[in-house]
Amino acid sequence: MKKENDQISQIAERYYRSIYCYCAAKLGDSEAAKDCTQEVFLALVKKQHLLNDPENIRGWLYRAADLAMREYRRKNAKYVATPEEELLRLAESAAPAPDDQQIRSLLTDSEYQLLVSHYTEGYPICEIAQQLGISEAAAYQRMSRIRRKLSVALGRGDAL
């Protein structure tokens, strides 16, 4: 039991901030993000058997965060989708997604890696900013510029 508690403490120390930043970025509300983050780690405590496979913990935590945010939105009807979420929903329903090669050809290597880090690997913007040594605002601005660049190049209006 103590070993499992130590493992949970280590996981919380390592991932709490990342999960919180992810939730805050998706929800746009720090209190809601705190609630969802707590739900994620409460679920981890309840499912301690997952600690046998530490390779999958990061992915499991982000998936649990997605589920916690979905549940938060369902319970709080006052929640309104962020402009980014609404644009993504519209973009997904309006036209087929471009393939990876098409996206690669439109972006520089650093722009492409930024998109992959955030959208494919699931890193929150706050972590990407830390890795790049830039402010969170600068990372958001870069992402916005990349989305706008893709949107214009793919003929989908001003922004994705």
Residue, then its C-alpha position, 0 to 999 in steps of 0.5 A: m500500500k505504501k509503495e502504491n501511495d509513493q507511486i501515486s505521489q510521484i505521478a502527481e508531482r510529475y503530471y499534476r501541473s501538465i494535466y491542470c494546464y491541459c484542462a485550463a487551456k481546454l476549459g478556459d476556467s481555472e476553477a473548472a480546471k482545478d476540479c477536473t484535475q482533482e477528478v483525474f487524480l482521484a480516479l488514479v487513486k481508485k484505479q491503482h492497478l494501473l500503476n503496474d504499467p507506468e509506460n501508459i500512465r501519461g496517456w491514461l491521465y490525459r484521457a481521464a482529463d478528457l473524460a473529466m472535462r466532458e463530464y464537467r461540461r455535461k453537468n454545467a450546462k452554462y459551459v460554452a465551447t471555446p472559439e477554438e473548440e467551435l472552430l475545430r468542430l466546424a472544420e471537422s464537419a465542413a471538409p475532409a482533413p488534409d493528409d500529413q504530407q500536405i500539412r508537412s509541405l505547408l509548414t516549416d519543421s519547427e511549425y510542424q513539430l509544434l502541431v504534432s507536440h500539441y495535437t498528436e502527442g497531447y502536450p499542453i501549450c504551457e509545457i510546450a512553452q517551457q520546452l521552447g523557453i518562451s512565454e505561454a502567450a508566445a506559444y499560443q500566438r505561434m499556434s494561432r499563426i500556424r492554424r491561420k497559415l494552414s487555413v489560408a493555404l487549404g482555402r478554409g477561411d481565416a482560421l481553423 
